[in-house]
Amino acid sequence: MSSDLHKQILQSLRNKQDEMVGTLEELTNLDSPSTDKALTDRFASVLAEKWKAAGASVHTLEQEKYGNHLRVEWGGGETQVLLLCHMDTVWSAGETAKRPFKVENGKGFGPGAYDMKGGIVEALYAVKTLSELGLTPKHRVVILHNSDEEIGSLSSRPIIEEEAKKSKAVLVLEPSAQGGSLKTWRKGVGMFEVTIKGRAAHAGADYTKGISAVQEAAHQILYLHGLTDLDEGTTVNVGIVRAGTRSNVVAEEAHLRVDLRVKTQEAANWVVPKILGLKPVDPRVNITVKGDLNRPPMERNQRNLALFQLARAIGQNMGIDLTESGTGGGSDGNFTSALGIPTLDGLGPVGDDAHSPGEYVFLSSLPERAAVLAGLMMEI
Ligand SMILES: [Zn+2]
């Protein structure tokens, strides 16, 4: 595709910046907490109408407990490219009434504007613009909007994986890394619960009869943190410790909550069995461990890098300098990359402070990132 056409796509999107900001305002001001089915369903139906108006076909994937998901399809072709944009936010009902969308100094503020309603706006306008310019990608474009990403994508994971397996590439509209970098890798995430059982006894009268779960927990916490290998990108964090009842009682039970991050599957294969197989230092103690890796690592592999290089070349044609980085946090891109499907993440707007009241989007990045996205749809 010629660089002139890339510039034309960018110009057409820049002309729509005010309209894009208007749509971002409308979508941000609709609360969509992961845990509130009625509100996320309402958000999904508003978004569905917008996609239909853009000429896409929309299927609502009904869910019982949490919000419905939307599967949007546009264009034709035997093969497909998959876009992932979750609709849910970490903000509770009523948050947008307290802090409605506002614009200041070229930035758009509001609950979920950056993570990731800005990404949804980009996808919508990328499709609209290609359609207006009469450009048709080789592959059909499937946009999956799930409603449970912020709580682990439990009901949407199988749908995401099924669609990813049919796709040439997966483009994730999560916010950019700081400074606008695209994400070619993300760490995998594991969560574990450790229960340590000893025996209670009077700390004064029967000290030696007791088996202290607290003492054992201390050994295990040091061991778990010792599994951290910063050079490898592996971190183990015992984030919660609950133990004991009274200072004059030898503690019978201790509970630990553990967070694991790994950069590669190889690292996971090494460390996960060590956590699941914790051995008591005091042989009279009983230890049970529950949990596993719940998001596999999105590795910085050749497939993801090739997709980044393509985005970078498209950006260069448009005069947009795109850089590459990664993060310790997971997204739905972890699932698709682990299946061997080329995945590029962080294509959402440039901004900062996700999951914080200060989150914002640089408004001029909306048309720019949408243009890169549209370019990717055409070039893949
Ligand atoms: Zn997100």
Boltz pocket constraint, residues with backbone or C-beta under 6 A from the ligand:
constraints:
  - pocket:
      binder: B
      contacts: [[A, 86], [A, 88], [A, 115], [A, 116], [A, 149], [A, 174], [A, 175]]
      max_distance: 6.0
